[in-house]
Amino acid sequence: MSDEKMSFFSHLEELRKRILISLAAIGIGFILTFSYSETILRLLKRPLTTDLVFSRAYPFLRSIPRPGAPIDLVFLAPAEAFWMHMKIAMLSGLMLVLPALLYQIWKFIAPGLLPREKRYALPFVVLATLFFFVGLAFCFYFVLPFALNFLLTYKTENLKPMISIGNYVDFTSKFLLAFGLIFELPLVIGVAAKMGLVTPQWLSKNRKYAILVNFTIAAILTPTPDVFNQTLMALPMCLLYEVGIVAARLLVKKPTAASQEATEGI
């Protein structure tokens, strides 16, 4: 009984340690990015002021200034602009130290893993970080320009947009974080398959239910209730699910003939 209590309290102490290190890392990231919040805000405004144009000739895809009068962001309360700069710095700092946060998560769960499983720490941190930033880039360069163009031009001929900085930063940050997280789907599926929680055959068999779940999650995560933006998120999720199935097939080793004979003999 005493050993169990000590084990429980040692886990709590380890959790406390990892949380404190993570909070310190986020604080350092916040300090490093706060001075650049204005630059980051100008970068966040790009999807609002540019359109993505496809062409048959190289470079095939390019951004051009959006026609019409430029849309200026406004603030509706004295402290709104200040708090939005704080929020931008916090979110940017969080993304900057993401590898350190993922490493702390891995260090917390590592004691419960087998020695051969602990060697996946570096691939886990690298791949999780890579997938997250690929999701951010996909959202920033493809999804946000389409979403903003649709929302700002759909039946707005007799209306003038006046967007507050608070609403705009909330809108873009929710989209970016959501896409960053859903691009972790192949990694999550691959890890689950490696741990034996799911199989490639089970994933393929339940594809239709996964599509339904993807559209449901997209409806929850998208900051607007329109079907257009939900579809922009759900379709990549369905594609990422298929990538996850491929990853599961690569990670799950097929039983050899010898092991099959041994199993049948048992």
Rosetta blueprint (number, residue, H / E / L):
1 M L
2 S H
3 D H
4 E H
5 K H
6 M H
7 S H
8 F H
9 F H
10 S H
11 H H
12 L H
13 E H
14 E H
15 L H
16 R H
17 K H
18 R H
19 I H
20 L H
21 I H
22 S H
23 L H
24 A H
25 A H
26 I H
27 G H
28 I H
29 G H
30 F H
31 I H
32 L H
33 T H
34 F H
35 S L
36 Y L
37 S H
38 E H
39 T H
40 I H
41 L H
42 R H
43 L H
44 L H
45 K L
46 R H
47 P H
48 L H
49 T H
50 T E
51 D E
52 L E
53 V E
54 F E
55 S L
56 R L
57 A L
58 Y L
59 P L
60 F L
61 L E
62 R E
63 S E
64 I E
65 P E
66 R L
67 P L
68 G L
69 A L
70 P L
71 I L
72 D L
73 L L
74 V E
75 F L
76 L L
77 A L
78 P L
79 A L
80 E H
81 A H
82 F H
83 W H
84 M H
85 H H
86 M H
87 K H
88 I H
89 A H
90 M H
91 L H
92 S H
93 G H
94 L H
95 M H
96 L H
97 V L
98 L H
99 P H
100 A H
101 L H
102 L H
103 Y H
104 Q H
105 I H
106 W H
107 K H
108 F H
109 I H
110 A H
111 P H
112 G H
113 L L
114 L L
115 P H
116 R H
117 E H
118 K H
119 R L
120 Y L
121 A H
122 L H
123 P H
124 F H
125 V H
126 V H
127 L H
128 A H
129 T H
130 L H
131 F H
132 F H
133 F H
134 V H
135 G H
136 L H
137 A H
138 F H
139 C H
140 F H
141 Y H
142 F H
143 V H
144 L H
145 P H
146 F H
147 A H
148 L H
149 N H
150 F H
151 L H
152 L H
153 T H
154 Y L
155 K L
156 T L
157 E L
158 N L
159 L L
160 K L
161 P L
162 M L
163 I L
164 S E
165 I H
166 G H
167 N H
168 Y H
169 V H
170 D H
171 F H
172 T H
173 S H
174 K H
175 F H
176 L H
177 L H
178 A H
179 F H
180 G H
181 L H
182 I H
183 F L
184 E L
185 L H
186 P H
187 L H
188 V H
189 I H
190 G H
191 V H
192 A H
193 A H
194 K H
195 M L
196 G L
197 L L
198 V L
199 T L
200 P H
201 Q H
202 W H
203 L H
204 S H
205 K H
206 N L
207 R H
208 K H
209 Y H
210 A H
211 I H
212 L H
213 V H
214 N H
215 F H
216 T H
217 I H
218 A H
219 A H
220 I H
221 L H
222 T L
223 P L
224 T L
225 P L
226 D L
227 V H
228 F H
229 N H
230 Q H
231 T H
232 L H
233 M H
234 A H
235 L H
236 P H
237 M H
238 C H
239 L H
240 L H
241 Y H
242 E H
243 V H
244 G H
245 I H
246 V H
247 A H
248 A H
249 R H
250 L H
251 L H
252 V L
253 K L
254 K L
255 P L
256 T L
257 A H
258 A H
259 S H
260 Q H
261 E H
262 A H
263 T H
264 E H
265 G H
266 I L
